[in-house]
Amino acid sequence: MKKLIITNNPAVKEKFKNVFFIDGSPQDILTKVRDLVHQGHGLISHPLSASLRMMFSPYRTVVLSTKKEQIDFFSAEIIEDSIIKYKNHMNYRKIDNVHSEDYQVIDILLLEAALNEDTGSW
């Protein structure tokens, strides 16, 4: 299955092919992912990381399937809920730019793990 990587992490842009790079915030990434899901792409990786600490990372990378004929309503529900959750968390904390280099590395590691997992298992 071909994959599309949406990211604002410059290290991901340098290391991987099929990258849609957005020079913007994590919220910009989530918004673009939502738009692509509504156009027929499906989520391969979850748009929010499992760690609350990573919620405040300046980088976000999401893996999508290539465009399909129909909208994946499960993916649409997940991305819509993820945007709401992200906005709610960011009302209380700001993005942690102090440790941005560390966040770049962690984001790549999470991306590599997602690409190596069996797709469609969640």
Stockholm file with secondary structure:
# STOCKHOLM 1.0

chainA/1-122         MKKLIITNNPAVKEKFKNVFFIDGSPQDILTKVRDLVHQGHGLISHPLSASLRMMFSPYRTVVLSTKKEQIDFFSAEIIEDSIIKYKNHMNYRKIDNVHSEDYQVIDILLLEAALNEDTGSW
#=GR chainA/1-122 SS CCEEEEECCHHHHHHCSSEEECSSCHHHHHHHHHHHHHTTCCBSSCSSCSCTGGGGCSCCEEEEECCCSSCCHHHHHHHHHHHHHHHHHHTTCCCCCTTHHHHHHHHHHHHHHHHHSCTTCC
#=GC SS_cons         CCEEEEECCHHHHHHCSSEEECSSCHHHHHHHHHHHHHTTCCBSSCSSCSCTGGGGCSCCEEEEECCCSSCCHHHHHHHHHHHHHHHHHHTTCCCCCTTHHHHHHHHHHHHHHHHHSCTTCC
//
